[in-house]
Amino acid sequence: MNYRPVEGWGRLPEGWSFVEATSVAVDAQDNVHVFNRGPHPVIVFDRDGKFLRSWGEGVTQSPPREIRSLQKFARV
């Protein structure tokens, strides 16, 4: 498989940024879930990079637990 970066993909809300994005998963609807160590632990985009939502604020623990949670609904 060949992967390439797509310039400008993943438009975040004003003032947000990725902090050490460590994992990415794609769900059955082709939404992209990005796990990062910032104040918004999981940021969800549609396949075109449009921000949909975030979750995990104030409730996440260590990275392995969040990754297991993503794997429940993501196709890897």
Helices and strands as residue ranges (DSSP letters): E 23-27, E 32-35, E 42-45, E 51-55, H 63-73, E 74-75
